[in-house]
């Protein structure tokens, strides 16, 4: 585990801290200010709990059952019951990093002092994270309104020592056994605490933050593969001139064009033609790469703004205000997060689509400007990369299906009390699949483009220094170069791992300088 420590205060957290805790096992500590805020808000809840007037979440039922006043002797049972009954997820387990993000982000809101949770409950949440205990959370159960109720309930169940969780060794065991093995005492929930542990957008937000980190790498990688394809197709880099992009000043477009231009610097292939009839213009998939990649980059920036606002938020219902009021609200609704999750799935699908079109062009002897059919060693005897493009096309087709928005749907629940829901969890889950697919799609283009560049080099044309660096690094990563047909899946898997881990960007930046 990473020895880095993330300190949770009262004012939210950062995307970098979410990734550190979720993916890299960073330790979590509560700040002194957070402990003080927790204690102060708990005093307000305790005072309200002692009054005869009903207060939602403190001395009433929940959702459509909020009209019932709950007597003092039943309130601890009420809080246990909301966790047990709401832990109703089904289907496969979600990934460990998603659950850790879910728990950490719930702790972030609890530490704000707006939830009325006792300091010892927050400390137990931190202890479970630091012990590497991961509650079993299931794929299905959240409608993304009143937050990610079922996923968060499975996490709260672990805090109570109930249900199942995965230990740091990867073994799933009863949660009570895991807590005992790490010296953690299960919590006994009091007024409002069960509800406060469940009412948040934490699952969808955690998945958004991690998708943004992955997509940033993939967009830079796609700029590089687009440049390699342009070079292999003997295209012109004149369309990347800064003055052309300055007159349509979308920031992402300019950044993508600049990345491509840096990769192509010093190339002996760009603008070179195999005959005396040079092309006036390259195809859209080559010429318009900065416009498509750039529009996606701008969408990432918008989604990052939304994520930043949500990371600074205290999402609960009801909330404890500094003046002592405990007020019901609708801040748990996942619409802001759900919309950008869907938007990211759309731009990821379009990026995958344009990557596939360039790959197909590289393989088609009628459009590749002198490259062998399917980049095969002995076309006819060898099939080359014919079926690699099939695989890429299948991935793109799935990406298009995944681009259908989840947030446009709503199924009323809780006896029509929760009559409009966000489906943000579903938007996040399909985006994770889309991001995985996009990495594979970019990897196939990279594999084809590097093979094509090497074939051009064999003809005596000199690729750009950055292209040479990309080729060398990919080959070192286990994806072999041109030659007779061989078992192709391992090469594609190696290219996928190389792209996914940021290897392509790392390979070219020593030549190009830092890329956007």
C-alpha positions in Angstrom: 0.0 0.0 0.0 1.1 3.6 -0.7 2.4 5.3 2.4 0.9 8.6 1.2 -1.7 10.0 3.6 -4.8 11.9 2.7 -6.1 14.3 5.3 -9.9 14.7 5.2 -11.0 18.2 6.3 -14.3 20.0 6.4 -14.2 21.6 2.9 -14.2 18.6 0.5 -11.4 16.8 -1.3 -9.6 16.7 -4.6 -9.7 14.4 -7.6 -6.1 13.5 -7.0 -6.9 12.4 -3.4 -9.8 10.2 -4.6 -7.5 8.4 -7.0 -4.8 8.1 -4.4 -7.2 6.4 -1.9 -9.2 4.4 -4.4 -6.4 3.1 -6.6 -3.2 3.4 -4.7 -4.2 2.5 -1.1 -3.3 5.9 0.4 -4.1 6.2 4.1 -6.8 8.4 5.4 -6.8 10.7 8.4 -9.4 13.1 9.8 -8.2 16.6 10.5 -8.7 18.2 13.9 -11.1 20.7 12.3 -13.2 17.8 10.9 -13.3 16.1 14.3 -14.5 19.4 15.9 -17.1 19.9 13.2 -18.4 16.4 13.7 -18.7 16.9 17.4 -20.5 20.2 17.0 -23.0 19.0 14.5 -23.7 15.9 16.7 -24.6 18.2 19.6 -27.3 19.8 17.4 -28.7 16.4 16.4 -28.8 15.2 20.0 -30.6 18.3 21.1 -33.2 17.8 18.3 -33.6 14.1 19.2 -34.5 15.1 22.8 -37.4 17.3 21.6 -41.0 16.0 21.2 -41.4 17.5 17.7 -40.6 15.1 14.9 -37.5 15.9 12.7 -36.9 14.0 9.4 -34.1 11.6 9.6 -33.7 12.0 13.4 -37.1 10.9 14.8 -39.1 9.9 11.8 -39.2 7.1 9.2 -37.7 7.6 5.7 -38.9 8.3 2.2 -42.6 7.6 1.9 -42.6 6.5 5.6 -41.4 9.9 6.8 -44.8 10.8 8.4 -44.3 8.3 11.2 -42.8 9.7 14.5 -40.4 7.2 16.0 -40.2 6.8 19.7 -36.8 7.1 21.5 -36.6 3.4 22.3 -36.9 2.4 18.6 -34.5 4.9 17.1 -31.3 2.7 17.2 -33.3 -0.1 15.6 -34.6 2.3 13.0 -31.0 3.3 12.0 -29.9 -0.4 11.9 -32.9 -1.3 9.9 -32.5 1.4 7.2 -29.0 0.0 6.5 -30.1 -3.6 6.5 -33.1 -3.1 4.3 -31.4 -0.8 1.9 -28.5 -3.2 1.4 -30.5 -4.8 -1.4 -28.0 -4.8 -4.3 -27.8 -7.7 -6.7 -25.5 -8.9 -9.5 -21.8 -9.1 -9.8 -19.5 -7.3 -7.4 -18.2 -3.9 -8.4 -14.5 -3.2 -8.5 -12.4 -2.7 -5.4 -11.3 0.8 -6.5 -15.0 1.9 -7.0 -15.9 0.7 -3.5 -12.9 2.5 -1.9 -13.8 5.7 -3.8 -17.4 5.3 -2.6 -16.4 4.9 1.1 -13.8 7.7 0.9 -16.2 10.2 -0.7 -18.9 9.4 1.9 -16.3 10.1 4.6 -15.6 13.4 2.9 -19.2 14.5 3.3 -19.5 13.1 6.8 -16.3 15.1 7.8 -17.9 18.3 6.6 -19.9 18.5 9.8 -23.2 18.8 8.0 -24.4 15.3 8.6 -24.7 15.0 12.4 -22.6 11.8 12.5 -20.5 11.2 15.6 -16.6 11.5 15.3 -16.2 7.8 16.2 -18.3 6.7 13.3 -16.2 8.8 10.9 -13.0 7.4 12.5 -14.3 3.8 11.9 -14.9 4.6 8.3 -11.2 5.8 8.0 -10.1 2.7 9.9 -11.9 0.3 7.5 -10.3 2.1 4.5 -6.8 2.0 6.1 -7.2 -1.7 7.0 -7.8 -2.5 3.3 -11.3 -3.9 4.0 -13.6 -3.6 1.0 -17.3 -4.1 1.5 -19.0 -6.4 -1.1 -21.1 -4.0 -3.3 -23.2 -5.2 -6.2 -23.7 -3.9 -9.7 -27.5 -3.2 -9.5 -29.4 -1.3 -6.9 -28.9 2.4 -7.3 -31.2 4.8 -9.1 -28.9 7.7 -8.4 -31.5 9.6 -6.4 -31.4 9.9 -2.6 -27.9 9.1 -3.7 -26.4 5.7 -4.4 -28.5 4.1 -1.6 -27.9 0.4 -2.1 -24.2 0.6 -2.7 -23.6 2.9 0.3 -25.8 0.6 2.4 -23.6 -2.3 1.7 -20.6 -0.2 2.9 -22.5 0.9 6.1 -23.4 -2.7 6.7 -19.7 -3.5 7.0 -19.2 -0.7 9.5 -21.9 -2.4 11.6 -20.0 -5.7 11.4 -22.6 -7.3 9.2 -22.6 -8.7 5.6 -19.5 -9.6 3.7 -16.3 -7.8 2.8 -13.0 -8.5 1.1 -9.9 -8.5 3.2 -6.6 -7.0 2.1 -5.6 -10.5 1.0 -8.5 -10.6 -1.5 -10.5 -13.2 0.4 -14.2 -12.5 1.0 -15.2 -13.1 4.6 -18.0 -12.1 7.1 -17.4 -8.4 7.8 -17.5 -8.9 11.6 -14.5 -11.3 11.3 -12.5 -8.9 9.3 -13.2 -6.0 11.7 -12.2 -8.1 14.6 -9.0 -9.3 12.9 -8.0 -5.6 12.5 -9.0 -4.5 16.0 -12.0 -2.4 14.7 -15.1 -2.2 16.8 -18.4 -2.3 14.9 -20.4 0.9 15.2 -23.8 1.1 16.9 -25.7 3.7 14.9 -27.7 6.4 16.6 -30.2 9.0 15.5 -29.7 10.1 11.8 -26.4 8.2 11.4 -27.8 5.3 9.3 -29.4 7.8 6.9 -26.3 10.0 6.8 -24.2 7.0 5.6 -26.5 6.3 2.7 -27.6 9.6 1.2 -24.9 10.6 -1.4 -23.7 10.7 -5.0 -20.5 9.1 -3.9 -20.5 6.0 -6.2 -21.2 7.9 -9.4 -18.8 10.7 -8.4 -16.0 8.3 -7.7 -16.4 6.6 -11.0 -16.5 10.0 -12.7 -13.2 11.1 -11.1 -11.5 7.9 -12.2 -12.9 8.0 -15.7 -11.6 11.6 -16.1 -8.1 10.4 -15.0 -8.2 7.6 -17.6 -9.7 9.6 -20.4 -7.0 12.3 -20.0 -4.4 9.7 -20.8 -6.4 8.2 -23.6 -7.1 11.6 -25.3 -3.4 12.4 -25.3 -2.6 8.9 -26.6 -5.2 9.3 -29.3 -3.6 12.5 -30.5 -0.4 10.5 -30.8 -2.0 7.7 -32.7 -3.7 10.1 -35.0 -0.4 11.7 -35.8 1.2 8.3 -36.5 -1.7 7.4 -38.8 -1.4 10.7 -40.7 2.3 10.1 -41.1 1.9 6.5 -42.3 -0.8 7.7 -44.8 1.7 10.3 -46.1 -0.8 13.0 -45.1 -0.1 16.7 -44.7 0.7 18.3 -41.4 -0.2 21.7 -42.8 -3.7 21.3 -41.4 -2.2 21.4 -37.9 -0.8 24.9 -38.3 -1.5 27.0 -35.2 -2.9 29.9 -37.3 -5.7 27.7 -38.6 -6.8 26.7 -35.2 -6.5 30.2 -33.8 -9.4 31.3 -36.0 -11.7 28.6 -34.4 -10.5 29.0 -30.9 -11.8 26.0 -29.1 -9.1 25.2 -26.5 -9.2 21.4 -26.9 -8.9 21.7 -30.7 -5.8 23.8 -30.4 -4.2 21.5 -27.8 -4.8 18.4 -29.9 -3.4 20.1 -33.1 -0.3 21.2 -31.1 0.2 17.6 -29.8 0.0 16.2 -33.3 2.3 18.8 -34.7 4.9 18.0 -31.9 4.8 14.3 -32.7 5.2 14.9 -36.4 8.1 17.3 -36.1 11.0 16.2 -38.3 9.0 13.6 -40.2 10.2 12.6 -43.7 6.8 11.1 -44.5 4.3 13.9 -44.1 3.4 15.5 -47.5 5.4 12.9 -49.4 3.4 11.1 -52.1 3.9 7.9 -53.9 3.1 9.4 -57.3 3.0 12.8 -59.1 -0.6 13.5 -58.2 -0.4 14.8 -54.6 -3.7 14.9 -52.6 -5.3 18.3 -52.2 -6.9 17.2 -48.9 -6.7 14.2 -46.6 -9.8 12.3 -45.5 -11.8 13.7 -42.6 -10.7 11.0 -40.1 -7.1 12.3 -40.7 -7.7 16.0 -41.4 -10.3 16.6 -38.7 -8.6 14.7 -35.9 -7.9 17.8 -33.9 -11.5 19.0 -34.2 -12.9 15.7 -32.9 -10.3 15.0 -30.3 -10.4 18.6 -29.2 -14.1 18.7 -28.7 -13.8 15.7 -26.5 -11.1 17.4 -24.5 -13.3 20.4 -23.9 -16.0 18.0 -22.7 -13.5 16.5 -20.3 -12.8 20.0 -19.0 -16.5 20.6 -18.4 -17.0 17.3 -16.6 -14.0 18.1 -14.4 -15.6 21.4 -13.4 -18.8 19.5 -12.4 -16.7 16.9 -10.5 -14.8 19.6 -8.7 -18.0 21.2 -7.5 -19.4 17.9 -6.3 -16.1 17.1 -4.5 -16.5 20.4 -2.6 -20.1 19.5 -1.7 -21.8 18.1 1.4 -24.5 15.8 0.1 -27.0 14.5 2.6 -30.6 14.8 3.6 -31.4 16.3 6.0 -28.3 18.5 6.5 -27.2 20.2 9.7 -26.6 23.9 9.1 -24.3 26.1 11.2 -27.2 28.0 12.7 -28.5 24.8 14.3 -31.3 24.0 11.8 -31.6 20.5 10.3 -33.3 21.0 7.0 -34.5 18.6 4.3 -33.3 19.3 0.8 -32.8 17.7 -2.7 -29.0 18.0 -2.9 -28.7 14.2 -3.1 -30.1 14.2 -6.6 -27.5 12.9 -9.1 -28.5 14.9 -12.2 -25.4 17.1 -12.4 -23.1 14.1 -12.2 -25.3 11.8 -14.4 -25.4 14.3 -17.2 -21.6 14.6 -17.6 -21.2 10.8 -17.2 -23.4 10.4 -20.2 -21.7 13.2 -22.1 -18.4 11.5 -21.6 -19.7 8.2 -23.0 -20.8 10.1 -26.1 -17.5 11.7 -26.8 -15.6 8.5 -26.0 -17.7 6.7 -28.6 -16.9 9.3 -31.2 -13.2 9.2 -30.4 -13.3 5.4 -30.8 -15.2 5.8 -34.1 -12.6 8.1 -35.7 -9.7 5.9 -34.5 -11.3 2.9 -36.2 -11.8 4.8 -39.5 -8.1 5.7 -39.6 -7.2 2.0 -38.9 -9.4 0.8 -41.7 -7.8 3.3 -44.1 -4.3 2.0 -43.2 -5.4 -1.5 -44.1 -7.2 -0.8 -47.4 -4.8 -0.9 -50.3 -7.2 1.4 -52.3 -6.9 4.2 -49.7 -3.5 3.6 -48.0 -1.4 5.2 -50.7 1.0 2.3 -51.3 0.9 0.3 -48.2 0.4 -3.5 -48.6 -3.2 -4.9 -48.1 -4.0 -5.2 -44.4 -0.3 -4.4 -43.8 0.3 -8.1 -44.4 3.7 -9.6 -45.1 2.5 -11.7 -48.1 -1.1 -10.7 -48.7 -3.2 -13.7 -49.6 -1.0 -16.1 -47.7 -1.0 -13.7 -44.8 -4.1 -11.8 -43.5 -2.1 -9.2 -41.6 -4.3 -7.0 -39.4 -7.6 -7.7 -41.1 -9.3 -9.2 -38.0 -7.7 -6.7 -35.7 -9.9 -4.1 -37.4 -12.9 -6.5 -36.9 -12.2 -6.5 -33.2 -11.9 -2.7 -33.2 -15.1 -2.3 -35.1 -16.9 -4.6 -32.6 -15.7 -2.4 -29.8 -16.8 0.8 -31.5 -20.2 -0.7 -32.1 -20.6 -1.4 -28.4 -19.3 2.1 -27.6 -22.2 3.5 -29.7 -24.7 1.4 -27.7 -23.1 2.6 -24.4 -23.5 6.2 -25.6 -27.3 6.0 -25.2 -27.9 8.2 -22.1 -28.9 6.7 -18.8 -29.9 10.1 -17.4 -32.8 10.5 -19.8 -34.6 7.7 -18.0 -36.5 7.8 -14.7 -38.5 5.1 -12.9 -40.4 6.4 -9.9 -39.8 4.7 -6.6 -40.7 4.8 -2.9 -44.4 4.9 -3.5 -44.0 8.0 -5.8 -42.1 10.0 -3.1 -39.0 9.6 -5.2 -40.8 10.2 -8.5 -37.9 11.5 -10.6 -34.5 9.8 -10.4 -31.1 10.4 -12.1 -29.9 7.0 -13.0 -26.4 8.4 -12.4 -25.0 5.1 -11.1 -26.0 3.4 -14.3 -24.4 6.2 -16.4 -21.2 5.7 -14.4 -21.2 1.9 -14.8 -21.6 2.0 -18.6 -18.9 4.8 -18.8 -16.4 2.5 -17.1 -17.0 -0.1 -19.8 -16.7 2.6 -22.5 -13.4 3.7 -21.1 -12.1 0.2 -21.1 -13.2 -0.3 -24.7 -11.7 3.0 -25.8 -8.3 2.0 -24.5 -8.5 -1.1 -26.6 -9.6 0.8 -29.7 -6.7 3.3 -29.4 -4.3 0.4 -28.9 -5.4 -1.2 -32.2 -4.9 2.0 -34.1 -1.5 2.3 -32.5 -0.5 -1.2 -33.4 -1.6 -0.7 -37.0 0.0 2.8 -37.3 3.3 1.7 -35.9 3.5 -1.3 -38.3 2.6 1.1 -41.2 5.3 3.6 -40.2 7.9 0.8 -40.0 6.9 -0.4 -43.5 7.4 3.2 -44.8 10.8 3.3 -43.1 11.7 0.1 -44.9 11.1 2.0 -48.1 13.7 4.6 -47.1 11.4 7.2 -45.7 12.4 8.5 -42.3 9.7 8.8 -39.6 9.6 11.6 -37.1 11.8 11.1 -34.0 8.8 10.9 -31.8 7.3 8.2 -34.0 10.5 6.2 -33.8 10.3 6.5 -30.0 6.7 5.3 -30.0 7.6 2.3 -32.2 10.6 1.3 -30.1 8.7 1.5 -26.8 5.7 -0.5 -28.1 8.0 -3.2 -29.4 9.8 -3.3 -26.1 6.4 -3.7 -24.4 5.9 -6.9 -26.3 3.9 -5.9 -29.4 5.9 -7.2 -32.3 6.5 -5.4 -35.6 5.8 -6.4 -39.3 6.3 -10.0 -40.4 4.4 -13.1 -41.3 1.1 -13.9 -39.6 1.3 -15.0 -35.9 -1.0 -15.4 -33.0 -2.2 -11.7 -32.8 -4.2 -11.5 -29.6 -1.0 -11.3 -27.3 0.3 -8.4 -29.4 -3.0 -6.5 -29.1 -3.1 -7.2 -25.4 0.4 -5.8 -25.0 -0.5 -2.7 -26.9 -3.6 -2.3 -24.8 -1.6 -2.6 -21.5 1.0 -0.1 -22.9 -1.6 2.5 -23.8 -3.7 2.0 -20.6 -0.6 2.5 -18.4 0.4 5.7 -20.1 3.3 4.1 -21.9 2.7 5.8 -25.2 2.6 9.3 -23.7 5.7 8.5 -21.7 7.5 7.2 -24.7 7.1 10.3 -26.9 7.3 13.2 -24.3 11.1 13.0 -24.0 11.1 13.9 -27.7 8.1 16.3 -27.9 8.2 17.8 -24.5 5.1 17.7 -22.3 1.9 17.1 -24.2 -1.5 18.5 -23.3 
